[in-house]
Amino acid sequence: MAARSRIFVSVADRAVHLSVIVPVRDGAERLPAHLDMLRAFTAAQARAAELILVDDASQPPAARLLADFGRAAPGVTVLRNDPNRGKGFSVARGMQCAHGSYRVFLDADLAYPVDEITKIVRELETGSDVAIACRVLPESRYLMSPSFFHYLYTRHLMSRVFNLAVRLALLPRILDTQAGLKGFTARASELIFPRLTVAGFGFDVELLYVARKHGLKVAQAAVHYRYDDEPSTVRFVADAVGMLEDLVRIRWNDWRGRYD
């Protein structure tokens, strides 16, 4: 088990309404601005909110930024994985340390602007157990640099093929499993995350599969999505194979009763 480093947390003695969990892996150039935006969002909430950052064995520049931020900013917890454990492990770890009545995770690149968190929380407050961003709903909007269009178009096609496979094999009616903005009630979080086994790309599918297996209500919310960062190092063919392996693993886990 990775060592736990709880650097700083302070949300006074009030019950926490909202926990925001962000897995972080490097990205030191953009990190200061993104951390400030995240902290400004949680600090502006009318009810108590906490920010949990999970450093997934970042290189020293990003690791130092995260540690310093955790020491200086009230209402912030910084956890560190050593060695790198993957996004799924990082999110699950943050969720299991959260105290909020509602618990939302989003990607550190803030492709989903922080205000989109409010849409997810609204779905939870109105009766859903789980709420997920859905980029393919008609009301969703993309903002991107034209120079990234070819890359994003290819990634979009791969994502649609993967989501079709997921709908056929595991999750009918879930249109977008992979969006990096999802929220949970405290009860749903505590039911789902201890049962998860997949740390890679299939992590999102697994958590939704567990939610559906236990009869939880899943809402899909239209969002605004911005892509203005450099293309990632995603290897389309290799990662597609890994995703399909994860689908088989999820079905096998279910057959063995892992999600009961």
C-alpha positions as CSV (number, residue, x, y, z in Angstrom):
1,M,0.0,0.0,0.0
2,A,1.4,3.4,-0.9
3,A,2.5,5.6,2.0
4,R,-0.1,8.2,3.0
5,S,1.0,11.8,3.3
6,R,-1.7,14.0,4.8
7,I,0.0,17.4,4.5
8,F,-2.7,19.8,5.5
9,V,-6.4,19.9,6.0
10,S,-8.6,22.5,7.6
11,V,-12.4,22.8,7.1
12,A,-13.0,24.1,10.6
13,D,-15.5,21.9,12.5
14,R,-18.3,22.2,10.0
15,A,-19.8,19.2,8.3
16,V,-18.3,19.0,4.8
17,H,-20.9,19.5,2.0
18,L,-18.6,19.0,-1.0
19,S,-15.3,17.1,-1.5
20,V,-13.4,17.8,-4.8
21,I,-10.9,15.1,-5.6
22,V,-8.2,15.7,-8.3
23,P,-5.6,13.1,-9.3
24,V,-2.4,14.8,-10.4
25,R,0.5,13.4,-12.4
26,D,3.2,16.0,-13.3
27,G,2.1,19.1,-15.4
28,A,4.2,21.6,-13.3
29,E,3.9,24.3,-16.0
30,R,0.1,24.7,-15.7
31,L,-0.3,23.4,-12.1
32,P,-0.1,26.7,-10.2
33,A,-2.9,28.3,-12.1
34,H,-5.1,25.2,-12.0
35,L,-4.6,24.8,-8.2
36,D,-5.5,28.4,-7.6
37,M,-8.7,27.9,-9.7
38,L,-9.6,24.8,-7.8
39,R,-9.0,26.4,-4.4
40,A,-11.0,29.5,-5.4
41,F,-13.9,27.3,-6.3
42,T,-14.0,25.4,-3.0
43,A,-13.4,28.5,-1.0
44,A,-16.3,30.3,-2.7
45,Q,-18.9,27.6,-1.7
46,A,-21.6,28.7,0.6
47,R,-21.2,25.5,2.6
48,A,-18.0,23.8,3.7
49,A,-15.9,22.2,0.9
50,E,-12.6,20.4,0.9
51,L,-10.1,19.9,-1.9
52,I,-8.2,16.6,-2.0
53,L,-5.2,16.4,-4.4
54,V,-3.7,13.0,-5.0
55,D,-0.1,13.2,-6.3
56,D,0.5,10.1,-8.4
57,A,4.3,10.0,-8.0
58,S,4.8,13.2,-9.9
59,Q,8.4,14.4,-10.8
60,P,10.0,16.8,-8.3
61,P,8.8,20.1,-9.8
62,A,5.1,19.1,-9.6
63,A,5.6,17.2,-6.4
64,R,7.1,20.3,-4.7
65,L,4.3,22.6,-6.0
66,L,1.7,20.2,-4.6
67,A,3.4,19.9,-1.2
68,D,3.8,23.6,-0.9
69,F,0.2,24.3,-1.9
70,G,-1.0,21.8,0.7
71,R,0.9,23.4,3.4
72,A,-0.2,26.9,2.6
73,A,-3.9,26.5,1.6
74,P,-6.6,25.9,4.2
75,G,-9.2,23.2,3.3
76,V,-6.7,21.2,1.2
77,T,-5.4,17.7,1.7
78,V,-2.5,16.4,-0.4
79,L,-1.9,12.6,-0.7
80,R,1.1,11.1,-2.5
81,N,1.4,7.7,-4.2
82,D,4.9,6.2,-4.4
83,P,5.3,4.6,-6.8
84,N,2.9,5.6,-9.5
85,R,-0.4,3.7,-9.2
86,G,-2.6,5.1,-12.0
87,K,-5.7,7.4,-12.1
88,G,-8.1,4.8,-10.9
89,F,-6.2,4.1,-7.7
90,S,-5.6,7.8,-7.1
91,V,-9.3,8.7,-7.4
92,A,-10.3,5.8,-5.2
93,R,-7.8,6.8,-2.6
94,G,-9.0,10.4,-2.6
95,M,-12.6,9.2,-2.4
96,Q,-11.9,7.0,0.6
97,C,-10.3,10.0,2.4
98,A,-13.2,12.4,1.6
99,H,-15.7,13.7,4.1
100,G,-18.2,15.4,1.9
101,S,-21.9,14.6,1.5
102,Y,-21.2,15.0,-2.2
103,R,-17.9,13.9,-3.7
104,V,-16.7,14.9,-7.2
105,F,-13.5,14.1,-9.1
106,L,-12.2,15.8,-12.1
107,D,-9.0,15.8,-14.2
108,A,-6.1,18.1,-13.2
109,D,-5.9,19.7,-16.7
110,L,-9.3,21.3,-16.0
111,A,-10.6,20.4,-19.4
112,Y,-13.9,20.6,-17.6
113,P,-13.9,24.1,-16.1
114,V,-14.4,24.1,-12.3
115,D,-17.8,25.7,-12.6
116,E,-19.0,22.5,-14.3
117,I,-18.7,20.8,-10.9
118,T,-21.9,22.7,-9.9
119,K,-23.9,20.9,-12.6
120,I,-22.8,17.5,-11.2
121,V,-23.6,18.5,-7.6
122,R,-27.0,19.7,-8.7
123,E,-27.8,16.3,-10.1
124,L,-26.8,14.7,-6.9
125,E,-28.8,17.2,-4.8
126,T,-31.9,16.4,-6.8
127,G,-31.9,12.6,-6.2
128,S,-29.2,10.9,-8.3
129,D,-26.7,8.7,-6.5
130,V,-24.1,9.1,-9.3
131,A,-23.7,12.0,-11.8
132,I,-21.4,11.9,-14.8
133,A,-20.4,14.4,-17.5
134,C,-21.6,13.3,-20.9
135,R,-19.8,14.9,-23.8
136,V,-22.1,13.5,-26.5
137,L,-25.4,15.0,-25.3
138,P,-26.7,17.6,-27.7
139,E,-26.4,20.4,-25.1
140,S,-22.7,19.7,-24.5
141,R,-20.2,22.0,-26.0
142,Y,-16.5,21.7,-27.0
143,L,-13.9,24.5,-27.3
144,M,-10.7,23.5,-28.9
145,S,-7.7,24.8,-30.8
146,P,-8.0,24.1,-34.6
147,S,-4.4,22.7,-34.5
148,F,-5.6,19.8,-32.3
149,F,-8.6,18.9,-34.5
150,H,-7.1,15.8,-36.2
151,Y,-5.8,14.3,-33.0
152,L,-9.0,15.0,-31.2
153,Y,-11.1,13.6,-34.0
154,T,-9.1,10.4,-33.9
155,R,-9.5,10.2,-30.2
156,H,-13.2,10.9,-30.4
157,L,-13.7,8.0,-32.9
158,M,-11.8,5.6,-30.7
159,S,-13.8,6.7,-27.7
160,R,-17.1,6.2,-29.5
161,V,-16.0,2.7,-30.6
162,F,-15.0,1.9,-27.0
163,N,-18.3,3.2,-25.6
164,L,-20.3,1.2,-28.1
165,A,-18.4,-1.9,-26.9
166,V,-19.1,-1.0,-23.3
167,R,-22.8,-0.4,-23.9
168,L,-23.2,-3.8,-25.7
169,A,-21.2,-5.7,-23.1
170,L,-21.7,-4.0,-19.7
171,L,-23.5,-0.7,-19.6
172,P,-26.5,-0.1,-21.8
173,R,-27.8,3.5,-22.0
174,I,-24.5,5.0,-20.6
175,L,-23.4,7.2,-23.5
176,D,-20.0,8.4,-22.3
177,T,-18.2,6.4,-19.7
178,Q,-14.8,8.1,-20.0
179,A,-15.5,11.7,-19.2
180,G,-13.2,12.9,-16.5
181,L,-15.8,14.6,-14.3
182,K,-18.0,12.4,-12.1
183,G,-19.8,12.8,-8.8
184,F,-21.2,10.6,-6.0
185,T,-23.2,10.9,-2.9
186,A,-21.3,9.8,0.2
187,R,-23.3,6.6,0.3
188,A,-22.6,5.8,-3.3
189,S,-18.9,6.6,-2.9
190,E,-18.6,4.3,0.1
191,L,-20.4,1.5,-1.7
192,I,-18.5,1.7,-5.0
193,F,-14.9,2.6,-4.4
194,P,-13.9,-0.2,-2.0
195,R,-15.0,-2.7,-4.6
196,L,-12.9,-1.4,-7.5
197,T,-9.9,-3.4,-8.9
198,V,-9.1,-1.6,-12.2
199,A,-6.6,1.3,-12.0
200,G,-6.3,2.1,-15.7
201,F,-8.7,3.4,-18.4
202,G,-11.3,0.8,-17.5
203,F,-11.7,2.3,-14.0
204,D,-14.6,4.5,-15.1
205,V,-16.4,1.6,-16.6
206,E,-15.9,-0.5,-13.5
207,L,-17.2,2.1,-11.1
208,L,-20.3,2.6,-13.3
209,Y,-20.8,-1.1,-13.5
210,V,-20.7,-1.5,-9.7
211,A,-23.2,1.5,-9.4
212,R,-25.6,-0.2,-11.8
213,K,-25.2,-3.6,-10.2
214,H,-26.3,-2.1,-6.8
215,G,-29.3,-0.3,-8.3
216,L,-27.9,3.3,-8.0
217,K,-29.4,6.1,-10.0
218,V,-26.9,7.4,-12.6
219,A,-27.5,10.8,-14.2
220,Q,-25.8,12.0,-17.3
221,A,-25.2,15.8,-17.5
222,A,-24.4,18.0,-20.4
223,V,-21.1,19.9,-19.9
224,H,-18.8,22.4,-21.5
225,Y,-15.5,20.9,-22.3
226,R,-12.3,22.8,-23.3
227,Y,-9.3,21.3,-24.9
228,D,-6.4,23.7,-25.2
229,D,-3.5,21.6,-23.9
230,E,-0.9,19.7,-25.9
231,P,-2.0,16.3,-27.1
232,S,-1.4,13.6,-24.5
233,T,0.8,10.5,-25.0
234,V,-2.2,8.2,-25.3
235,R,-1.2,5.3,-27.6
236,F,-4.5,4.5,-29.3
237,V,-3.9,0.9,-30.3
238,A,-2.2,-0.2,-27.2
239,D,-4.6,1.6,-24.9
240,A,-7.6,0.2,-26.8
241,V,-6.3,-3.3,-26.2
242,G,-5.9,-2.5,-22.5
243,M,-9.4,-1.1,-22.3
244,L,-10.9,-4.3,-23.8
245,E,-8.8,-6.4,-21.4
246,D,-10.4,-4.3,-18.6
247,L,-13.9,-5.1,-19.8
248,V,-13.1,-8.8,-19.7
249,R,-11.7,-8.4,-16.2
250,I,-14.8,-6.6,-15.0
251,R,-17.1,-9.3,-16.3
252,W,-14.9,-12.0,-14.7
253,N,-14.9,-10.1,-11.4
254,D,-18.7,-10.0,-11.5
255,W,-18.9,-13.7,-12.2
256,R,-16.7,-14.3,-9.1
257,G,-18.9,-12.1,-6.9
258,R,-16.2,-9.4,-6.4
259,Y,-18.8,-6.6,-6.7
260,D,-21.5,-8.1,-4.4
